[in-house]
Amino acid sequence: MSNITEKNDADKEHMKPQQGRDGAKQGSVLFAASVMVLTAVVWMSLDIYLPALPVLQEEFAVSASYLNLTLTTGIITTAVGTLIGGPFSDKYGRKPMFILGTLLSVIFTFLCMFAEGVEFLIVVRGISGLGNGIILTVTTAMIKDSFSGMMFKNIMTVLQSAAIAGPMAAPALGSFIISHLSWHWLFVFIAVMSVIPSVPIMISKETWPAEARTSESTAAAILDTLNTAKDKPFAVFAGMMGILTIPMWAYLAVCSYIYYNDFGVTNLQYSVFYALGAAVSCVAPFLYMAITRISTNGRACEVCFGLILLSGILLPTLGCRTPVLFLLSTVPFVIAEGMIRALGMVVLLEHYSHVAGAVSAMIHFVLNIIGTVGASLATLGWSSYVTGLAVICVGCTVSSVILWIVIIKQGIMRRRLFGK
């Protein structure tokens, strides 16, 4: 039986706070800052080429749905990478896995610039995504290893802000690069930017000492990570968390088509709209912190439900009229995604701090797999992509509220969600 199952059998109500084995911990500010920058760059790499999609579609002579495989493949392999990085880092240490992930990410991102067809781009982005997944789960576990208490909550909140700012700012930056160079240089930029923050992390000390590492076989370590999903509190809460992020993934998949094809904006205008969206997304985790200072994590979840439903109402009524109104209609779900991502990471990593690597891996895996679903839903045969986003927002609100009712009725993680 897995470590998680054994732990939770001893804690049948799944509500007792988990304490880190080292008590109060505080890592270096440079280390934390490097992780934040690298996190932003990794997430940025997933969709910095979104402004180039119309260009690539014409250059490669393929359909939009086929071209979107370059996006969804990267998301899927990123999810797979998280499953590798988490359990392997619990067994062999964080730094060896971090170095492996960085090499895969940097080398194969650079190779993307030589793509002459969609198939090659799908393959190299898939392998770089594998490295990205390892980086994301290992660095999250390293933060949990290095910090605790309020410092951990603050850093994790800022880290999620970086995770949001990366993909939100990416298309604006990508549009700027395309306007002055070509789409090939997007991948050179990401490769170089990945190396810079990776160096301080590589030269920092190992955060997971040998005596703390699992003695299980590699296969058992992976199985232990997969068993995390069978733990009811994790499965229900992470599922709800993932559903609430779907509108953002859907938006990222189709926003370039909406701005360029529906509204006919220029590259400069597109950059401005994305910059504004990125600014809003960065505020969201701090809004979560402000809410939880006067209320609880549970109330912050309920605010997220209302915000996504609001976008579902605004998009078909106002968002289809002008690019400005479209941007304003997306603001509520952008804020909700930023809040729930920060909230979920804090709640789940604190609740399962004794298996931070495995849980970090499974959280990223769930978010990426559900994100793939979101991106796929957005490109279905809607009458318009704006209408599709509205339907997705309403559907996600209903689904997440159903899971929330289960959480409330069964008292899942009550202290984490409603305790002071």
Contacts in CASP RR format, 6 or more apart in sequence:
PFRMAT RR
TARGET T0000
AUTHOR 0000-0000-0000
METHOD contacts of the structure
MODEL  1
MSNITEKNDADKEHMKPQQGRDGAKQGSVLFAASVMVLTAVVWMSLDIYL
PALPVLQEEFAVSASYLNLTLTTGIITTAVGTLIGGPFSDKYGRKPMFIL
GTLLSVIFTFLCMFAEGVEFLIVVRGISGLGNGIILTVTTAMIKDSFSGM
MFKNIMTVLQSAAIAGPMAAPALGSFIISHLSWHWLFVFIAVMSVIPSVP
IMISKETWPAEARTSESTAAAILDTLNTAKDKPFAVFAGMMGILTIPMWA
YLAVCSYIYYNDFGVTNLQYSVFYALGAAVSCVAPFLYMAITRISTNGRA
CEVCFGLILLSGILLPTLGCRTPVLFLLSTVPFVIAEGMIRALGMVVLLE
HYSHVAGAVSAMIHFVLNIIGTVGASLATLGWSSYVTGLAVICVGCTVSS
VILWIVIIKQGIMRRRLFGK
1 9 0 8 1.000
2 223 0 8 1.000
2 224 0 8 1.000
2 227 0 8 1.000
2 228 0 8 1.000
3 214 0 8 1.000
3 224 0 8 1.000
3 354 0 8 1.000
3 355 0 8 1.000
3 358 0 8 1.000
4 224 0 8 1.000
4 227 0 8 1.000
4 228 0 8 1.000
4 231 0 8 1.000
4 234 0 8 1.000
4 352 0 8 1.000
4 355 0 8 1.000
4 358 0 8 1.000
4 359 0 8 1.000
5 227 0 8 1.000
5 230 0 8 1.000
5 231 0 8 1.000
7 354 0 8 1.000
7 355 0 8 1.000
8 14 0 8 1.000
8 231 0 8 1.000
8 233 0 8 1.000
13 411 0 8 1.000
14 231 0 8 1.000
14 232 0 8 1.000
14 233 0 8 1.000
14 351 0 8 1.000
14 412 0 8 1.000
14 413 0 8 1.000
15 411 0 8 1.000
15 413 0 8 1.000
15 414 0 8 1.000
15 415 0 8 1.000
15 416 0 8 1.000
16 415 0 8 1.000
17 350 0 8 1.000
17 351 0 8 1.000
17 415 0 8 1.000
17 416 0 8 1.000
18 350 0 8 1.000
18 351 0 8 1.000
18 352 0 8 1.000
18 353 0 8 1.000
18 354 0 8 1.000
19 353 0 8 1.000
20 148 0 8 1.000
20 353 0 8 1.000
20 354 0 8 1.000
21 212 0 8 1.000
21 354 0 8 1.000
22 148 0 8 1.000
23 148 0 8 1.000
24 148 0 8 1.000
24 149 0 8 1.000
25 145 0 8 1.000
25 146 0 8 1.000
25 147 0 8 1.000
25 148 0 8 1.000
25 152 0 8 1.000
26 146 0 8 1.000
26 147 0 8 1.000
26 148 0 8 1.000
26 151 0 8 1.000
27 146 0 8 1.000
27 147 0 8 1.000
28 146 0 8 1.000
28 204 0 8 1.000
30 200 0 8 1.000
31 142 0 8 1.000
31 146 0 8 1.000
31 200 0 8 1.000
31 201 0 8 1.000
31 204 0 8 1.000
32 143 0 8 1.000
32 146 0 8 1.000
32 147 0 8 1.000
32 155 0 8 1.000
34 197 0 8 1.000
34 198 0 8 1.000
34 199 0 8 1.000
34 200 0 8 1.000
34 201 0 8 1.000
35 139 0 8 1.000
35 142 0 8 1.000
35 143 0 8 1.000
35 159 0 8 1.000
35 197 0 8 1.000
35 201 0 8 1.000
36 158 0 8 1.000
36 159 0 8 1.000
36 162 0 8 1.000
37 162 0 8 1.000
37 196 0 8 1.000
37 197 0 8 1.000
38 135 0 8 1.000
38 139 0 8 1.000
38 194 0 8 1.000
38 197 0 8 1.000
38 198 0 8 1.000
38 201 0 8 1.000
39 136 0 8 1.000
39 139 0 8 1.000
39 159 0 8 1.000
39 162 0 8 1.000
39 163 0 8 1.000
40 162 0 8 1.000
40 163 0 8 1.000
40 165 0 8 1.000
40 166 0 8 1.000
40 169 0 8 1.000
41 166 0 8 1.000
41 190 0 8 1.000
41 193 0 8 1.000
41 194 0 8 1.000
41 197 0 8 1.000
42 105 0 8 1.000
42 132 0 8 1.000
42 133 0 8 1.000
42 135 0 8 1.000
42 136 0 8 1.000
42 194 0 8 1.000
43 162 0 8 1.000
43 163 0 8 1.000
43 164 0 8 1.000
43 166 0 8 1.000
43 167 0 8 1.000
43 170 0 8 1.000
44 166 0 8 1.000
44 167 0 8 1.000
44 169 0 8 1.000
44 170 0 8 1.000
44 173 0 8 1.000
44 190 0 8 1.000
44 193 0 8 1.000
45 105 0 8 1.000
45 109 0 8 1.000
45 128 0 8 1.000
45 129 0 8 1.000
45 132 0 8 1.000
45 170 0 8 1.000
45 190 0 8 1.000
45 194 0 8 1.000
46 71 0 8 1.000
46 74 0 8 1.000
46 75 0 8 1.000
46 78 0 8 1.000
46 132 0 8 1.000
46 167 0 8 1.000
46 170 0 8 1.000
47 71 0 8 1.000
47 167 0 8 1.000
47 170 0 8 1.000
47 171 0 8 1.000
47 252 0 8 1.000
48 170 0 8 1.000
48 171 0 8 1.000
48 173 0 8 1.000
48 174 0 8 1.000
48 186 0 8 1.000
48 189 0 8 1.000
48 190 0 8 1.000
49 56 0 8 1.000
49 70 0 8 1.000
49 174 0 8 1.000
49 183 0 8 1.000
49 186 0 8 1.000
49 187 0 8 1.000
50 71 0 8 1.000
50 170 0 8 1.000
50 171 0 8 1.000
50 174 0 8 1.000
50 252 0 8 1.000
50 255 0 8 1.000
50 256 0 8 1.000
51 171 0 8 1.000
51 174 0 8 1.000
51 175 0 8 1.000
51 178 0 8 1.000
51 256 0 8 1.000
51 267 0 8 1.000
51 270 0 8 1.000
52 174 0 8 1.000
52 178 0 8 1.000
52 183 0 8 1.000
52 186 0 8 1.000
53 64 0 8 1.000
53 67 0 8 1.000
53 68 0 8 1.000
53 256 0 8 1.000
53 257 0 8 1.000
54 256 0 8 1.000
54 257 0 8 1.000
54 260 0 8 1.000
54 261 0 8 1.000
55 178 0 8 1.000
55 183 0 8 1.000
56 67 0 8 1.000
56 118 0 8 1.000
56 183 0 8 1.000
57 63 0 8 1.000
57 64 0 8 1.000
57 67 0 8 1.000
60 67 0 8 1.000
60 117 0 8 1.000
60 118 0 8 1.000
62 118 0 8 1.000
64 257 0 8 1.000
64 379 0 8 1.000
65 379 0 8 1.000
66 118 0 8 1.000
67 118 0 8 1.000
68 253 0 8 1.000
68 375 0 8 1.000
68 379 0 8 1.000
69 118 0 8 1.000
69 122 0 8 1.000
70 118 0 8 1.000
70 121 0 8 1.000
70 122 0 8 1.000
70 125 0 8 1.000
71 253 0 8 1.000
71 375 0 8 1.000
72 372 0 8 1.000
72 375 0 8 1.000
72 376 0 8 1.000
73 122 0 8 1.000
73 125 0 8 1.000
73 126 0 8 1.000
74 125 0 8 1.000
74 126 0 8 1.000
74 128 0 8 1.000
74 129 0 8 1.000
74 132 0 8 1.000
75 249 0 8 1.000
75 368 0 8 1.000
75 371 0 8 1.000
75 372 0 8 1.000
75 375 0 8 1.000
76 126 0 8 1.000
76 368 0 8 1.000
76 369 0 8 1.000
76 372 0 8 1.000
77 125 0 8 1.000
77 126 0 8 1.000
77 127 0 8 1.000
77 129 0 8 1.000
77 130 0 8 1.000
77 133 0 8 1.000
78 129 0 8 1.000
78 130 0 8 1.000
78 131 0 8 1.000
78 132 0 8 1.000
78 133 0 8 1.000
78 136 0 8 1.000
78 364 0 8 1.000
78 368 0 8 1.000
79 133 0 8 1.000
79 364 0 8 1.000
79 365 0 8 1.000
79 367 0 8 1.000
79 368 0 8 1.000
79 369 0 8 1.000
79 372 0 8 1.000
80 130 0 8 1.000
80 133 0 8 1.000
80 365 0 8 1.000
81 129 0 8 1.000
81 130 0 8 1.000
81 131 0 8 1.000
81 132 0 8 1.000
81 133 0 8 1.000
81 134 0 8 1.000
81 137 0 8 1.000
82 133 0 8 1.000
82 134 0 8 1.000
82 136 0 8 1.000
82 137 0 8 1.000
82 360 0 8 1.000
82 361 0 8 1.000
82 362 0 8 1.000
82 363 0 8 1.000
82 364 0 8 1.000
82 365 0 8 1.000
82 368 0 8 1.000
83 222 0 8 1.000
83 225 0 8 1.000
83 226 0 8 1.000
83 361 0 8 1.000
83 362 0 8 1.000
83 365 0 8 1.000
84 97 0 8 1.000
84 130 0 8 1.000
84 133 0 8 1.000
84 134 0 8 1.000
84 222 0 8 1.000
84 361 0 8 1.000
85 97 0 8 1.000
85 133 0 8 1.000
85 134 0 8 1.000
85 137 0 8 1.000
85 138 0 8 1.000
85 357 0 8 1.000
85 361 0 8 1.000
86 97 0 8 1.000
86 134 0 8 1.000
86 137 0 8 1.000
86 138 0 8 1.000
86 141 0 8 1.000
86 225 0 8 1.000
86 357 0 8 1.000
86 358 0 8 1.000
86 360 0 8 1.000
86 361 0 8 1.000
87 214 0 8 1.000
87 218 0 8 1.000
87 221 0 8 1.000
87 222 0 8 1.000
87 224 0 8 1.000
87 225 0 8 1.000
87 357 0 8 1.000
87 358 0 8 1.000
87 361 0 8 1.000
88 97 0 8 1.000
88 218 0 8 1.000
88 221 0 8 1.000
89 96 0 8 1.000
89 97 0 8 1.000
89 98 0 8 1.000
89 137 0 8 1.000
89 138 0 8 1.000
89 141 0 8 1.000
89 208 0 8 1.000
89 357 0 8 1.000
90 141 0 8 1.000
90 208 0 8 1.000
90 213 0 8 1.000
90 214 0 8 1.000
90 221 0 8 1.000
90 355 0 8 1.000
90 357 0 8 1.000
90 358 0 8 1.000
91 213 0 8 1.000
91 214 0 8 1.000
91 216 0 8 1.000
91 218 0 8 1.000
91 221 0 8 1.000
92 213 0 8 1.000
93 206 0 8 1.000
93 208 0 8 1.000
93 213 0 8 1.000
94 138 0 8 1.000
94 141 0 8 1.000
94 142 0 8 1.000
94 145 0 8 1.000
94 206 0 8 1.000
94 207 0 8 1.000
94 208 0 8 1.000
95 202 0 8 1.000
95 206 0 8 1.000
97 134 0 8 1.000
97 138 0 8 1.000
98 134 0 8 1.000
98 135 0 8 1.000
98 138 0 8 1.000
98 139 0 8 1.000
98 142 0 8 1.000
98 198 0 8 1.000
98 201 0 8 1.000
98 202 0 8 1.000
99 202 0 8 1.000
100 131 0 8 1.000
100 134 0 8 1.000
101 130 0 8 1.000
101 131 0 8 1.000
101 132 0 8 1.000
101 133 0 8 1.000
101 134 0 8 1.000
101 135 0 8 1.000
101 138 0 8 1.000
102 131 0 8 1.000
102 135 0 8 1.000
102 194 0 8 1.000
102 195 0 8 1.000
102 198 0 8 1.000
102 202 0 8 1.000
104 127 0 8 1.000
104 128 0 8 1.000
104 129 0 8 1.000
104 130 0 8 1.000
104 131 0 8 1.000
104 134 0 8 1.000
105 128 0 8 1.000
105 129 0 8 1.000
105 131 0 8 1.000
105 132 0 8 1.000
105 135 0 8 1.000
105 194 0 8 1.000
106 191 0 8 1.000
106 194 0 8 1.000
106 195 0 8 1.000
106 198 0 8 1.000
107 128 0 8 1.000
107 191 0 8 1.000
108 124 0 8 1.000
108 125 0 8 1.000
108 126 0 8 1.000
108 127 0 8 1.000
108 128 0 8 1.000
108 129 0 8 1.000
108 131 0 8 1.000
109 124 0 8 1.000
109 125 0 8 1.000
109 128 0 8 1.000
109 187 0 8 1.000
109 190 0 8 1.000
109 191 0 8 1.000
109 194 0 8 1.000
110 187 0 8 1.000
110 188 0 8 1.000
110 191 0 8 1.000
111 124 0 8 1.000
111 128 0 8 1.000
111 187 0 8 1.000
112 121 0 8 1.000
112 124 0 8 1.000
112 125 0 8 1.000
112 128 0 8 1.000
112 187 0 8 1.000
113 184 0 8 1.000
113 185 0 8 1.000
113 186 0 8 1.000
113 187 0 8 1.000
113 188 0 8 1.000
114 120 0 8 1.000
114 184 0 8 1.000
115 121 0 8 1.000
115 124 0 8 1.000
133 364 0 8 1.000
133 368 0 8 1.000
136 364 0 8 1.000
137 357 0 8 1.000
137 360 0 8 1.000
137 361 0 8 1.000
137 364 0 8 1.000
138 357 0 8 1.000
138 360 0 8 1.000
139 201 0 8 1.000
140 159 0 8 1.000
140 345 0 8 1.000
140 349 0 8 1.000
140 356 0 8 1.000
140 357 0 8 1.000
140 360 0 8 1.000
140 363 0 8 1.000
140 364 0 8 1.000
141 207 0 8 1.000
141 208 0 8 1.000
141 356 0 8 1.000
141 357 0 8 1.000
141 360 0 8 1.000
142 201 0 8 1.000
142 207 0 8 1.000
142 208 0 8 1.000
143 152 0 8 1.000
143 155 0 8 1.000
143 156 0 8 1.000
143 159 0 8 1.000
144 152 0 8 1.000
144 349 0 8 1.000
144 353 0 8 1.000
144 356 0 8 1.000
144 357 0 8 1.000
144 360 0 8 1.000
145 207 0 8 1.000
145 208 0 8 1.000
145 356 0 8 1.000
146 207 0 8 1.000
147 155 0 8 1.000
152 346 0 8 1.000
152 349 0 8 1.000
152 350 0 8 1.000
153 289 0 8 1.000
153 346 0 8 1.000
154 289 0 8 1.000
156 342 0 8 1.000
156 345 0 8 1.000
156 346 0 8 1.000
156 349 0 8 1.000
157 285 0 8 1.000
157 286 0 8 1.000
157 288 0 8 1.000
157 289 0 8 1.000
157 342 0 8 1.000
157 346 0 8 1.000
158 285 0 8 1.000
159 345 0 8 1.000
160 285 0 8 1.000
160 338 0 8 1.000
160 341 0 8 1.000
160 342 0 8 1.000
160 345 0 8 1.000
161 281 0 8 1.000
161 282 0 8 1.000
161 284 0 8 1.000
161 285 0 8 1.000
161 286 0 8 1.000
161 338 0 8 1.000
161 342 0 8 1.000
163 341 0 8 1.000
164 281 0 8 1.000
164 282 0 8 1.000
164 284 0 8 1.000
164 285 0 8 1.000
164 334 0 8 1.000
164 337 0 8 1.000
164 338 0 8 1.000
164 341 0 8 1.000
165 278 0 8 1.000
165 281 0 8 1.000
165 282 0 8 1.000
166 278 0 8 1.000
167 252 0 8 1.000
168 274 0 8 1.000
168 277 0 8 1.000
168 278 0 8 1.000
168 281 0 8 1.000
168 282 0 8 1.000
168 334 0 8 1.000
169 274 0 8 1.000
169 275 0 8 1.000
169 278 0 8 1.000
170 274 0 8 1.000
171 255 0 8 1.000
171 256 0 8 1.000
171 270 0 8 1.000
171 271 0 8 1.000
171 274 0 8 1.000
172 270 0 8 1.000
172 271 0 8 1.000
172 272 0 8 1.000
172 273 0 8 1.000
172 274 0 8 1.000
172 275 0 8 1.000
172 278 0 8 1.000
173 189 0 8 1.000
173 271 0 8 1.000
174 186 0 8 1.000
175 267 0 8 1.000
175 268 0 8 1.000
175 270 0 8 1.000
175 271 0 8 1.000
175 274 0 8 1.000
176 267 0 8 1.000
176 271 0 8 1.000
177 183 0 8 1.000
177 185 0 8 1.000
177 186 0 8 1.000
177 189 0 8 1.000
178 186 0 8 1.000
178 267 0 8 1.000
179 267 0 8 1.000
179 268 0 8 1.000
214 221 0 8 1.000
214 224 0 8 1.000
216 224 0 8 1.000
221 358 0 8 1.000
224 355 0 8 1.000
224 358 0 8 1.000
225 357 0 8 1.000
225 358 0 8 1.000
225 361 0 8 1.000
225 362 0 8 1.000
226 362 0 8 1.000
228 234 0 8 1.000
228 352 0 8 1.000
228 355 0 8 1.000
228 358 0 8 1.000
228 359 0 8 1.000
228 361 0 8 1.000
228 362 0 8 1.000
229 235 0 8 1.000
229 238 0 8 1.000
229 362 0 8 1.000
229 366 0 8 1.000
232 412 0 8 1.000
233 351 0 8 1.000
233 412 0 8 1.000
233 413 0 8 1.000
234 348 0 8 1.000
234 352 0 8 1.000
234 359 0 8 1.000
234 362 0 8 1.000
236 403 0 8 1.000
236 406 0 8 1.000
236 407 0 8 1.000
236 412 0 8 1.000
237 344 0 8 1.000
237 347 0 8 1.000
237 348 0 8 1.000
237 407 0 8 1.000
237 412 0 8 1.000
237 413 0 8 1.000
238 344 0 8 1.000
238 348 0 8 1.000
238 362 0 8 1.000
238 363 0 8 1.000
238 366 0 8 1.000
239 366 0 8 1.000
239 370 0 8 1.000
239 403 0 8 1.000
240 301 0 8 1.000
240 400 0 8 1.000
240 403 0 8 1.000
240 404 0 8 1.000
240 407 0 8 1.000
241 340 0 8 1.000
241 341 0 8 1.000
241 343 0 8 1.000
241 344 0 8 1.000
241 363 0 8 1.000
241 366 0 8 1.000
241 367 0 8 1.000
242 340 0 8 1.000
242 366 0 8 1.000
242 367 0 8 1.000
242 370 0 8 1.000
242 371 0 8 1.000
243 370 0 8 1.000
243 396 0 8 1.000
243 399 0 8 1.000
243 400 0 8 1.000
243 403 0 8 1.000
244 304 0 8 1.000
244 305 0 8 1.000
244 308 0 8 1.000
244 336 0 8 1.000
244 337 0 8 1.000
244 340 0 8 1.000
244 396 0 8 1.000
244 400 0 8 1.000
245 337 0 8 1.000
245 340 0 8 1.000
245 341 0 8 1.000
245 367 0 8 1.000
245 370 0 8 1.000
245 371 0 8 1.000
246 370 0 8 1.000
246 371 0 8 1.000
246 373 0 8 1.000
246 374 0 8 1.000
246 377 0 8 1.000
246 392 0 8 1.000
246 396 0 8 1.000
247 308 0 8 1.000
247 311 0 8 1.000
247 333 0 8 1.000
247 336 0 8 1.000
247 337 0 8 1.000
247 389 0 8 1.000
247 392 0 8 1.000
247 393 0 8 1.000
247 396 0 8 1.000
248 333 0 8 1.000
248 334 0 8 1.000
248 337 0 8 1.000
249 370 0 8 1.000
249 371 0 8 1.000
249 372 0 8 1.000
249 373 0 8 1.000
249 374 0 8 1.000
249 375 0 8 1.000
249 378 0 8 1.000
250 374 0 8 1.000
250 375 0 8 1.000
250 377 0 8 1.000
250 378 0 8 1.000
250 388 0 8 1.000
250 389 0 8 1.000
250 392 0 8 1.000
251 330 0 8 1.000
251 333 0 8 1.000
251 334 0 8 1.000
251 378 0 8 1.000
251 389 0 8 1.000
252 375 0 8 1.000
253 374 0 8 1.000
253 375 0 8 1.000
253 376 0 8 1.000
253 378 0 8 1.000
253 379 0 8 1.000
254 378 0 8 1.000
254 379 0 8 1.000
254 385 0 8 1.000
254 389 0 8 1.000
256 270 0 8 1.000
257 385 0 8 1.000
258 326 0 8 1.000
258 385 0 8 1.000
258 386 0 8 1.000
259 265 0 8 1.000
259 269 0 8 1.000
259 270 0 8 1.000
259 273 0 8 1.000
259 323 0 8 1.000
259 326 0 8 1.000
260 270 0 8 1.000
262 320 0 8 1.000
262 384 0 8 1.000
262 385 0 8 1.000
262 386 0 8 1.000
263 322 0 8 1.000
263 323 0 8 1.000
263 326 0 8 1.000
265 273 0 8 1.000
265 323 0 8 1.000
269 323 0 8 1.000
273 323 0 8 1.000
273 327 0 8 1.000
276 327 0 8 1.000
277 327 0 8 1.000
277 330 0 8 1.000
277 331 0 8 1.000
277 334 0 8 1.000
280 331 0 8 1.000
280 334 0 8 1.000
280 335 0 8 1.000
281 334 0 8 1.000
281 335 0 8 1.000
281 337 0 8 1.000
281 338 0 8 1.000
283 335 0 8 1.000
284 334 0 8 1.000
284 335 0 8 1.000
284 336 0 8 1.000
284 337 0 8 1.000
284 338 0 8 1.000
284 339 0 8 1.000
284 342 0 8 1.000
285 338 0 8 1.000
285 339 0 8 1.000
285 341 0 8 1.000
285 342 0 8 1.000
287 335 0 8 1.000
287 339 0 8 1.000
288 300 0 8 1.000
288 338 0 8 1.000
288 339 0 8 1.000
288 342 0 8 1.000
288 343 0 8 1.000
289 342 0 8 1.000
291 299 0 8 1.000
291 300 0 8 1.000
291 303 0 8 1.000
291 339 0 8 1.000
292 300 0 8 1.000
292 343 0 8 1.000
296 417 0 8 1.000
296 418 0 8 1.000
296 419 0 8 1.000
296 420 0 8 1.000
297 343 0 8 1.000
297 346 0 8 1.000
297 347 0 8 1.000
297 416 0 8 1.000
297 417 0 8 1.000
297 418 0 8 1.000
298 417 0 8 1.000
298 418 0 8 1.000
300 339 0 8 1.000
300 343 0 8 1.000
301 340 0 8 1.000
301 343 0 8 1.000
301 404 0 8 1.000
301 417 0 8 1.000
302 404 0 8 1.000
303 336 0 8 1.000
303 339 0 8 1.000
304 336 0 8 1.000
304 339 0 8 1.000
304 340 0 8 1.000
304 400 0 8 1.000
305 336 0 8 1.000
305 397 0 8 1.000
305 400 0 8 1.000
305 401 0 8 1.000
305 404 0 8 1.000
306 332 0 8 1.000
306 336 0 8 1.000
306 397 0 8 1.000
307 332 0 8 1.000
307 333 0 8 1.000
307 335 0 8 1.000
307 336 0 8 1.000
307 339 0 8 1.000
308 332 0 8 1.000
308 333 0 8 1.000
308 336 0 8 1.000
308 393 0 8 1.000
308 396 0 8 1.000
308 397 0 8 1.000
308 400 0 8 1.000
309 393 0 8 1.000
309 394 0 8 1.000
309 397 0 8 1.000
310 332 0 8 1.000
311 329 0 8 1.000
311 330 0 8 1.000
311 331 0 8 1.000
311 332 0 8 1.000
311 333 0 8 1.000
311 336 0 8 1.000
311 389 0 8 1.000
311 390 0 8 1.000
311 393 0 8 1.000
312 329 0 8 1.000
312 333 0 8 1.000
312 389 0 8 1.000
312 390 0 8 1.000
312 393 0 8 1.000
312 394 0 8 1.000
312 397 0 8 1.000
313 390 0 8 1.000
314 328 0 8 1.000
314 329 0 8 1.000
314 332 0 8 1.000
315 326 0 8 1.000
315 329 0 8 1.000
315 330 0 8 1.000
315 386 0 8 1.000
315 387 0 8 1.000
315 389 0 8 1.000
315 390 0 8 1.000
315 393 0 8 1.000
316 386 0 8 1.000
316 387 0 8 1.000
316 390 0 8 1.000
318 325 0 8 1.000
318 328 0 8 1.000
318 329 0 8 1.000
319 325 0 8 1.000
319 326 0 8 1.000
319 328 0 8 1.000
319 329 0 8 1.000
319 386 0 8 1.000
320 326 0 8 1.000
320 384 0 8 1.000
320 386 0 8 1.000
320 387 0 8 1.000
326 386 0 8 1.000
330 389 0 8 1.000
333 393 0 8 1.000
341 367 0 8 1.000
344 363 0 8 1.000
345 363 0 8 1.000
347 413 0 8 1.000
347 416 0 8 1.000
347 417 0 8 1.000
348 359 0 8 1.000
348 363 0 8 1.000
349 356 0 8 1.000
349 359 0 8 1.000
349 360 0 8 1.000
349 363 0 8 1.000
350 416 0 8 1.000
351 413 0 8 1.000
351 416 0 8 1.000
352 358 0 8 1.000
352 359 0 8 1.000
374 392 0 8 1.000
377 388 0 8 1.000
377 392 0 8 1.000
378 385 0 8 1.000
378 388 0 8 1.000
378 389 0 8 1.000
378 392 0 8 1.000
380 388 0 8 1.000
382 388 0 8 1.000
382 391 0 8 1.000
406 412 0 8 1.000
407 413 0 8 1.000
407 417 0 8 1.000
END
